[in-house]
């Protein structure tokens, strides 16, 4: 990439041009309303951040089975679709671009949040360490139920229907969440996938569910409106892989055949572990737009884009605290400081009340 590109250069994503390369990362905030549907508070939150080159929404469940946290939105019910439509209309009215992140949590749920109190599903019946946050408070994770081979087409179709619903809801595209220890990531990594059928036992089999999900989503969207998120070494949700560099180099090369809008890569471990993956290898193997994410500052992001190590950069906590992050970056203004105590759950405090530059 030419060094003339910057965070503020436009970029083509399929048939859509975005005005800059500053992305609002998908951020779970636990503030959905009744029926896990977006409400007016969510409309205000996303609209405040519409100057981002691209907004990727908080992860949104593809089915009732995919739920794993309180007050997180879905995209499988008409009430949720209608709620998201109010968000996308408002963002578009501000000139913004917005993708929906498609999500199934797999084993990191709890029977209290599952239909009919059923067990969460997973590639293998391996109980994760730790606790699930439920409506009744923290509860220990349970041993999940391993999906039967003949159930997997139904899981794939959950993603297809969710992708179709996202189009009805007015989104510009979708991101498939295959990261952070959730269902698709559980299939990708050998620490959680001990299957001996066509969905486990080799890298070719471990990636099969993800590629089938991509194919299903591409029945509803053109490839240039679909992204995929991976997290090669993130240990969040008690997940691991014995050979992450080999695994994710392989996965990245396989994803080239789809012509995706971008590959979104969490470059590190949210849990603070030492990095063991060379992300330059992943970047060099992907033929499309590469979105970097994990603790980037403006300066680090600018250097990454200028040197061709990424095409877009996603910002998380900085976007929580700075709804006008693009404008602050442009003017090298001081940034608001995020308050972690208000990240998850609550009301407008720590959500829509961070000041804009002119009112700071």
ABEGO torsion letter per residue (X at the ends): XBAABBAABBBBBEABBBABABBBBBBBAGABBBGGBBBAAAAAAAAAAAABABBBBBBBBABAAABABBGBBBAABAAAAAAAAAAAAAAAAAGBBBBBBBBBAEAABBAAABBGGBBBBBABBBBBBEBBBBAAEBBBBBBBBBBBAAAAAAAAAAAAAAAAAAAAAGBAEBBBBABGGBAAAAAABAAABABABAABGBAAAAAAAAAAAAAAAAAABBAAABBBBBBAABABGGBBBABAAAAAAAAAAAAAAAGBABBBBBBEBAAGBBBABBAAAAAAABABBBBBBGGBBAAAAAAAAAAGABABBBBBAAAAABAAAAAAAAAGBBBBBBBAAAABEEBABGAAABBBAAAX
